[in-house]
Amino acid sequence: MDETIEGSFQIIGGNFANAGEASMQLKSKLVELGIDEAIIRRAAIATFEAEMNVIIYAAAGRLQYYITPHEVTIKIDDMGPGIENIELAMQEGYSTAPDWVREMGWGAGMGLPNMKKNSDEFKIDSVVGEGTTVKMIIHFS
């Protein structure tokens, strides 16, 4: 692979039926390229967690990925409520998910921590009332 491979995926808030579609699409592309299984697993986990955050909290969002010979970059932009306290939101177990989401088995407060843990580089920006942008990079070596 000499060039950058790009993909994007629209995510609709509240659409649990399509949860995992973006992460499966990225995983398939990485498998097709022969990327190491451990890297694929990290990318799939980080992407799935990002998808779920958009589905749970935002009206809509877009997930984009860029695969180069050295890394995969995953960027998520959403039109959601934004995050008031990013430091608090990054703590394992902290969640603002509504009860109905928890009753479905989601919203345990591990999304952002898992995204960061599975990334080599992690950046989050959020504006309350506008939305959140997360950028994750996973190196291939």
C-alpha positions in Angstrom: 0.0 0.0 0.0 1.6 3.2 -1.2 -1.3 5.6 -1.0 -3.8 6.7 1.7 -7.0 4.8 1.8 -10.0 6.8 3.0 -13.5 5.9 4.2 -16.3 7.6 5.9 -19.5 6.6 7.6 -22.6 8.6 8.6 -23.9 7.7 12.0 -27.5 8.6 13.1 -28.2 9.2 16.7 -30.5 6.6 18.3 -30.0 4.1 15.5 -28.9 1.1 17.6 -29.7 -1.2 14.7 -26.7 0.0 12.8 -24.3 0.1 15.8 -21.0 -1.5 14.7 -21.3 -0.9 11.0 -18.5 1.7 10.8 -16.1 -0.4 13.0 -16.9 -3.5 10.9 -16.2 -1.6 7.7 -12.9 -0.4 9.0 -12.0 -3.8 10.3 -12.7 -5.4 7.0 -10.5 -2.9 5.2 -7.6 -3.5 7.6 -8.0 -7.3 7.3 -7.9 -6.9 3.5 -4.7 -5.0 3.8 -3.1 -7.6 6.0 -2.6 -5.4 9.0 -1.6 -7.2 12.3 -4.6 -8.7 14.2 -3.7 -6.8 17.4 -3.8 -3.5 15.6 -7.1 -4.4 13.9 -8.6 -5.3 17.3 -7.5 -1.9 18.8 -8.9 0.0 15.8 -12.2 -1.9 15.9 -12.7 -1.3 19.7 -11.9 2.4 19.4 -14.2 2.8 16.4 -17.0 0.9 18.0 -16.8 3.0 21.2 -16.9 6.2 19.1 -19.9 4.9 17.1 -21.8 4.1 20.3 -21.1 7.5 21.8 -22.6 9.2 18.7 -25.6 6.8 18.7 -26.3 7.4 22.4 -25.6 11.1 22.8 -25.8 12.9 19.4 -28.3 13.7 16.7 -25.8 12.5 14.1 -22.2 12.2 13.4 -19.6 11.3 10.8 -16.7 8.8 11.3 -13.8 9.1 8.8 -10.7 6.9 8.6 -7.4 7.3 6.8 -5.1 4.3 6.4 -1.5 5.0 5.4 1.4 2.5 5.2 2.2 3.4 8.8 -1.0 4.1 10.7 -4.7 4.4 10.8 -6.3 7.7 11.8 -10.0 7.7 12.9 -11.8 11.0 13.3 -15.3 11.4 14.6 -17.3 14.6 14.5 -20.8 14.7 16.1 -23.7 17.1 16.4 -24.4 16.4 20.0 -24.6 18.2 23.4 -20.9 18.5 23.8 -19.0 17.4 26.9 -19.0 19.9 29.8 -16.1 18.3 31.7 -13.7 16.3 29.5 -11.4 15.4 32.4 -14.4 13.9 34.3 -15.7 12.2 31.2 -12.4 10.5 30.6 -12.6 8.7 34.0 -13.5 5.0 33.8 -17.0 4.4 35.0 -18.2 8.0 34.7 -21.3 8.2 32.6 -24.1 10.6 31.7 -26.0 8.0 29.8 -29.8 8.0 30.5 -31.3 5.0 32.3 -32.9 3.6 29.1 -29.5 3.3 27.5 -28.1 1.6 30.6 -31.1 -0.8 30.6 -29.9 -1.8 27.1 -26.5 -2.7 28.5 -24.7 0.4 27.3 -23.5 3.6 29.0 -21.1 2.1 31.6 -18.7 5.0 31.3 -15.9 3.1 29.4 -16.3 4.6 25.9 -13.9 7.4 26.1 -11.4 5.6 28.3 -11.4 2.6 25.9 -11.0 4.9 22.9 -7.9 6.5 24.5 -6.5 3.1 25.8 -6.7 1.6 22.3 -5.1 4.6 20.5 -1.4 5.6 20.3 -2.5 9.3 19.9 -5.8 10.6 21.2 -7.3 14.1 21.0 -10.8 15.3 22.0 -12.3 18.7 21.5 -15.8 19.5 22.6 -18.1 22.6 22.6 -21.1 22.4 24.8 -24.2 22.8 22.7 -22.4 22.2 19.4 -20.7 18.8 19.5 -17.5 16.8 19.9 -14.6 15.9 17.7 -12.3 12.9 18.6 -9.2 12.0 16.6 -7.4 8.7 17.3 -4.2 7.4 15.6 -3.0 3.8 15.9 0.5 3.1 14.6 1.2 -0.1 12.7 4.6 -0.7 14.4 
